[in-house]
Amino acid sequence: MPQTQYSKTRKATFNLTVHIIFVTKYRRKVLTNLMLKSLEQYFLAILKAWDCEMVEFNGEQDHVHLLVSIKPNKRISDLIGNLKSSSCKNLWRDYPVLKENYWGKKVLWTPSYFVASCGGVTIETLEKYIQSQDRPE
């Protein structure tokens, strides 16, 4: 049985990993492989600023999956809000073609999201699931 890796701060020892899914507005299939590569970089920068770590990232044309290691003093809902808003702004700036699908409204993600702690299955199982997404060419 593999030994669990724990992180430490001055006040806590922890292993908090969450699975996050964002879905495009109207479930439109607008994300290309190039956009997914950009999203991964945007997310990495945001997570670094939040002192969090991306364990895994992938997506399809209408949604993305993130596996994130987060410290216990961070509010997940605030992090998710920052990930969604910043990634949307950056994608709109870098890929004006999105205007064709959303009629000029600077919206990319649905207002909702999925988040789950990763205690029910192993991280390796989630990593394999995220890696198996049908990423566009």
Backbone as CSV, one residue per row, in Angstrom:
resi,resn,N_x,N_y,N_z,CA_x,CA_y,CA_z,C_x,C_y,C_z
1,MET,0.846,-1.182,0.000,0.000,0.000,0.000,0.887,1.240,0.000
2,PRO,0.669,2.164,-0.981,1.512,3.352,-1.042,1.275,4.268,0.152
3,GLN,2.339,4.901,0.592,2.247,5.806,1.723,1.735,7.166,1.258
4,THR,0.794,7.723,1.998,0.220,9.016,1.666,1.243,10.117,1.938
5,GLN,1.357,11.044,0.982,2.245,12.183,1.146,1.478,13.328,1.792
6,TYR,1.985,13.851,2.877,1.340,14.956,3.559,2.193,16.207,3.424
7,SER,1.524,17.335,3.323,2.187,18.632,3.324,2.037,19.232,4.702
8,LYS,2.909,20.179,5.001,2.861,20.808,6.324,2.974,22.316,6.196
9,THR,2.252,22.985,7.065,2.451,24.409,7.300,2.835,24.530,8.766
10,ARG,2.971,25.736,9.238,3.328,25.916,10.640,2.275,25.329,11.572
11,LYS,1.009,25.381,11.136,-0.083,24.969,12.017,-0.808,23.708,11.573
12,ALA,-0.490,23.169,10.399,-1.296,22.045,9.904,-0.450,21.034,9.138
13,THR,-0.872,19.792,9.235,-0.388,18.722,8.374,-1.603,18.288,7.570
14,PHE,-1.455,18.195,6.249,-2.652,17.983,5.434,-2.334,17.300,4.119
15,ASN,-3.375,16.787,3.509,-3.368,16.262,2.150,-4.765,16.533,1.601
16,LEU,-4.950,17.711,1.010,-6.245,18.117,0.472,-6.137,18.233,-1.042
17,THR,-6.834,17.358,-1.718,-6.859,17.402,-3.173,-8.317,17.437,-3.605
18,VAL,-8.635,18.350,-4.527,-10.002,18.476,-5.004,-10.047,18.313,-6.507
19,HIS,-11.136,17.718,-6.976,-11.405,17.533,-8.395,-12.408,18.616,-8.781
20,ILE,-12.049,19.448,-9.751,-12.874,20.579,-10.171,-13.223,20.408,-11.643
21,ILE,-14.489,20.687,-11.993,-14.907,20.661,-13.397,-15.617,21.970,-13.714
22,PHE,-15.204,22.600,-14.818,-15.891,23.766,-15.363,-16.473,23.357,-16.712
23,VAL,-17.698,23.791,-16.983,-18.379,23.478,-18.241,-18.620,24.782,-18.996
24,THR,-18.455,24.740,-20.315,-18.689,25.937,-21.119,-20.176,26.296,-21.124
25,LYS,-20.439,27.579,-21.236,-21.818,28.080,-21.299,-22.547,27.428,-22.467
26,TYR,-23.766,27.004,-22.229,-24.608,26.310,-23.199,-23.972,24.994,-23.683
27,ARG,-22.987,24.534,-22.948,-22.245,23.302,-23.274,-21.728,23.357,-24.721
28,ARG,-21.397,24.554,-25.174,-20.882,24.729,-26.535,-19.504,24.093,-26.651
29,LYS,-19.277,23.435,-27.759,-18.003,22.761,-28.018,-17.046,23.757,-28.681
30,VAL,-16.469,24.638,-27.858,-15.643,25.723,-28.387,-14.161,25.568,-28.061
31,LEU,-13.815,24.709,-27.135,-12.420,24.607,-26.705,-11.618,23.737,-27.676
32,THR,-10.519,24.301,-28.146,-9.604,23.574,-29.020,-8.410,23.106,-28.175
33,ASN,-7.579,22.276,-28.772,-6.382,21.822,-28.073,-5.500,23.008,-27.691
34,LEU,-5.363,23.973,-28.595,-4.556,25.161,-28.316,-5.139,25.963,-27.145
35,MET,-6.462,26.101,-27.122,-7.119,26.801,-26.004,-6.899,26.045,-24.694
36,LEU,-6.968,24.715,-24.745,-6.741,23.918,-23.532,-5.311,24.094,-23.029
37,LYS,-4.360,24.177,-23.945,-2.969,24.425,-23.534,-2.854,25.791,-22.852
38,SER,-3.525,26.782,-23.422,-3.517,28.119,-22.817,-4.198,28.102,-21.455
39,LEU,-5.353,27.442,-21.378,-6.054,27.351,-20.096,-5.169,26.723,-19.024
40,GLU,-4.451,25.678,-19.396,-3.565,25.030,-18.429,-2.540,26.023,-17.890
41,GLN,-1.981,26.842,-18.767,-0.999,27.837,-18.334,-1.642,28.920,-17.457
42,TYR,-2.836,29.377,-17.838,-3.540,30.361,-17.008,-3.796,29.787,-15.619
43,PHE,-4.313,28.555,-15.581,-4.625,27.918,-14.303,-3.366,27.734,-13.456
44,LEU,-2.270,27.317,-14.078,-1.016,27.146,-13.337,-0.579,28.452,-12.680
45,ALA,-0.672,29.553,-13.415,-0.268,30.857,-12.874,-1.168,31.272,-11.706
46,ILE,-2.468,31.072,-11.864,-3.407,31.435,-10.796,-3.158,30.577,-9.561
47,LEU,-2.989,29.284,-9.765,-2.756,28.374,-8.632,-1.442,28.703,-7.923
48,LYS,-0.435,29.076,-8.681,0.838,29.469,-8.061,0.634,30.700,-7.172
49,ALA,-0.126,31.677,-7.669,-0.411,32.878,-6.880,-1.179,32.536,-5.600
50,TRP,-1.981,31.492,-5.655,-2.770,31.046,-4.499,-1.989,30.065,-3.623
51,ASP,-0.755,29.769,-3.992,0.072,28.804,-3.265,-0.580,27.423,-3.256
52,CYS,-1.157,27.067,-4.416,-1.764,25.754,-4.614,-0.987,25.043,-5.726
53,GLU,-1.282,23.784,-5.937,-0.570,23.011,-6.953,-1.548,22.270,-7.852
54,MET,-1.281,22.330,-9.156,-2.085,21.549,-10.096,-1.480,20.155,-10.181
55,VAL,-2.283,19.158,-9.850,-1.837,17.771,-9.924,-2.054,17.239,-11.339
56,GLU,-3.190,17.606,-11.930,-3.527,17.135,-13.273,-4.500,18.109,-13.918
57,PHE,-4.441,18.186,-15.248,-5.361,19.023,-16.005,-5.621,18.361,-17.351
58,ASN,-6.874,18.432,-17.799,-7.230,18.014,-19.155,-8.640,18.504,-19.431
59,GLY,-9.086,18.303,-20.641,-10.426,18.741,-20.967,-10.868,18.228,-22.312
60,GLU,-12.094,18.563,-22.635,-12.676,18.250,-23.928,-13.160,19.560,-24.522
61,GLN,-13.931,19.491,-25.580,-14.366,20.705,-26.265,-15.339,21.538,-25.437
62,ASP,-16.003,20.938,-24.454,-17.020,21.671,-23.690,-16.818,21.661,-22.173
63,HIS,-15.700,21.145,-21.692,-15.443,21.198,-20.252,-13.978,20.913,-19.946
64,VAL,-13.564,21.286,-18.737,-12.195,21.010,-18.275,-12.242,20.375,-16.893
65,HIS,-11.208,19.579,-16.628,-11.019,18.954,-15.322,-9.710,19.467,-14.728
66,LEU,-9.742,19.803,-13.452,-8.529,20.146,-12.734,-8.468,19.288,-11.472
67,LEU,-7.292,18.803,-11.163,-7.039,18.125,-9.903,-6.056,19.025,-9.173
68,VAL,-6.488,19.586,-8.041,-5.735,20.637,-7.372,-5.447,20.261,-5.924
69,SER,-4.199,20.452,-5.539,-3.813,20.301,-4.137,-3.899,21.689,-3.514
70,ILE,-4.658,21.794,-2.441,-4.955,23.095,-1.834,-4.644,23.058,-0.344
71,LYS,-4.221,24.177,0.190,-3.941,24.273,1.626,-5.242,24.501,2.391
72,PRO,-5.293,24.081,3.647,-6.537,24.188,4.413,-6.964,25.628,4.732
73,ASN,-6.062,26.594,4.597,-6.434,27.983,4.892,-6.976,28.716,3.667
74,LYS,-7.149,28.015,2.550,-7.681,28.633,1.330,-9.161,28.302,1.175
75,ARG,-9.944,29.283,0.745,-11.373,29.049,0.489,-11.544,28.552,-0.941
76,ILE,-12.053,27.348,-1.071,-12.198,26.728,-2.383,-13.102,27.554,-3.289
77,SER,-14.193,28.080,-2.752,-15.116,28.854,-3.595,-14.452,30.119,-4.133
78,ASP,-13.611,30.761,-3.337,-12.897,31.953,-3.814,-11.883,31.580,-4.889
79,LEU,-11.175,30.484,-4.675,-10.213,30.015,-5.671,-10.922,29.704,-6.994
80,ILE,-12.031,29.007,-6.924,-12.782,28.651,-8.130,-13.262,29.905,-8.856
81,GLY,-13.764,30.879,-8.120,-14.186,32.139,-8.731,-13.042,32.816,-9.461
82,ASN,-11.859,32.810,-8.854,-10.688,33.415,-9.476,-10.254,32.627,-10.711
83,LEU,-10.257,31.294,-10.619,-9.898,30.461,-11.775,-10.839,30.712,-12.954
84,LYS,-12.142,30.761,-12.688,-13.121,30.934,-13.763,-13.040,32.326,-14.378
85,SER,-13.016,33.359,-13.551,-13.038,34.716,-14.100,-11.743,35.056,-14.831
86,SER,-10.606,34.724,-14.257,-9.326,35.047,-14.894,-9.119,34.258,-16.178
87,SER,-9.471,32.977,-16.154,-9.288,32.169,-17.366,-10.202,32.660,-18.486
88,CYS,-11.406,33.065,-18.138,-12.342,33.592,-19.139,-11.782,34.871,-19.772
89,LYS,-11.330,35.803,-18.938,-10.776,37.060,-19.454,-9.581,36.809,-20.361
90,ASN,-8.689,35.919,-19.924,-7.494,35.634,-20.721,-7.834,34.933,-22.031
91,LEU,-8.758,33.996,-21.989,-9.133,33.281,-23.207,-9.813,34.223,-24.204
92,TRP,-10.677,35.095,-23.706,-11.344,36.073,-24.585,-10.324,37.008,-25.219
93,ARG,-9.316,37.387,-24.439,-8.285,38.284,-24.965,-7.455,37.579,-26.049
94,ASP,-7.093,36.324,-25.808,-6.183,35.607,-26.694,-6.868,34.898,-27.862
95,TYR,-8.185,34.675,-27.747,-8.911,33.936,-28.793,-10.213,34.663,-29.145
96,PRO,-10.115,35.722,-29.959,-11.304,36.497,-30.334,-12.363,35.666,-31.060
97,VAL,-11.989,34.503,-31.586,-12.944,33.642,-32.283,-14.090,33.221,-31.353
98,LEU,-13.889,33.291,-30.067,-14.948,32.935,-29.116,-16.184,33.829,-29.278
99,LYS,-15.989,35.043,-29.768,-17.111,35.965,-29.972,-18.150,35.396,-30.931
100,GLU,-17.708,34.545,-31.839,-18.634,33.939,-32.807,-19.621,32.995,-32.124
101,ASN,-19.215,32.390,-31.025,-20.062,31.426,-30.331,-20.896,32.048,-29.217
102,TYR,-20.479,33.211,-28.738,-21.187,33.813,-27.609,-21.675,35.225,-27.916
103,TRP,-21.746,35.582,-29.174,-22.345,36.845,-29.627,-21.803,38.068,-28.897
104,GLY,-20.522,38.073,-28.637,-19.899,39.239,-28.037,-19.982,39.313,-26.528
105,LYS,-20.800,38.476,-25.906,-20.857,38.468,-24.444,-19.621,37.762,-23.918
106,LYS,-18.901,38.418,-23.047,-17.655,37.838,-22.543,-17.944,36.821,-21.453
107,VAL,-18.476,35.710,-21.902,-18.853,34.621,-21.017,-18.260,33.347,-21.601
108,LEU,-17.693,32.510,-20.767,-17.177,31.239,-21.259,-17.755,30.075,-20.459
109,TRP,-17.728,30.209,-19.140,-18.155,29.116,-18.263,-19.585,29.303,-17.788
110,THR,-20.248,28.187,-17.473,-21.545,28.273,-16.808,-21.306,28.875,-15.424
111,PRO,-22.341,29.423,-14.791,-22.145,29.987,-13.453,-21.863,28.909,-12.398
112,SER,-22.187,27.666,-12.700,-21.994,26.594,-11.725,-20.662,25.878,-11.966
113,TYR,-20.330,24.983,-11.067,-19.119,24.183,-11.187,-19.294,22.911,-10.372
114,PHE,-18.400,21.959,-10.594,-18.368,20.736,-9.805,-17.066,20.745,-9.025
115,VAL,-17.154,20.387,-7.750,-15.940,20.204,-6.945,-16.191,19.063,-5.971
116,ALA,-15.180,18.198,-5.828,-15.294,17.084,-4.890,-13.936,16.832,-4.270
117,SER,-13.960,16.523,-2.987,-12.717,16.103,-2.362,-12.387,14.722,-2.890
118,CYS,-11.140,14.393,-2.895,-10.704,13.138,-3.509,-10.405,12.087,-2.447
119,GLY,-11.419,11.720,-1.691,-11.230,10.705,-0.674,-11.866,9.388,-1.047
120,GLY,-12.825,9.403,-1.971,-13.564,8.198,-2.314,-12.819,7.261,-3.248
121,VAL,-11.957,7.805,-4.095,-11.145,6.991,-4.997,-9.704,7.455,-4.870
122,THR,-8.808,6.669,-5.377,-7.404,7.067,-5.298,-7.115,8.194,-6.272
123,ILE,-6.117,8.959,-5.977,-5.685,10.045,-6.850,-5.271,9.470,-8.206
124,GLU,-4.619,8.296,-8.191,-4.189,7.673,-9.445,-5.386,7.371,-10.344
125,THR,-6.499,6.915,-9.754,-7.707,6.640,-10.536,-8.233,7.923,-11.166
126,LEU,-8.259,9.010,-10.397,-8.717,10.296,-10.933,-7.761,10.809,-12.009
127,GLU,-6.452,10.661,-11.787,-5.496,11.103,-12.792,-5.720,10.364,-14.106
128,LYS,-5.905,9.041,-14.044,-6.152,8.257,-15.256,-7.446,8.692,-15.942
129,TYR,-8.484,8.980,-15.146,-9.754,9.437,-15.698,-9.580,10.768,-16.425
130,ILE,-8.877,11.696,-15.796,-8.668,13.012,-16.409,-7.788,12.871,-17.647
131,GLN,-6.760,12.041,-17.574,-5.882,11.839,-18.735,-6.633,11.198,-19.908
132,SER,-7.691,10.443,-19.622,-8.423,9.734,-20.680,-9.470,10.590,-21.388
133,GLN,-9.570,11.861,-21.051,-10.552,12.726,-21.696,-10.278,12.796,-23.196
134,ASP,-11.327,12.958,-23.974,-11.251,12.986,-25.429,-10.850,14.382,-25.896
135,ARG,-9.582,14.729,-25.674,-9.070,16.062,-25.998,-9.086,16.278,-27.512
136,PRO,-9.561,17.440,-27.967,-9.586,17.692,-29.408,-8.187,17.790,-29.991
137,GLU,-8.059,17.451,-31.244,-6.750,17.497,-31.943,-6.402,18.898,-32.359
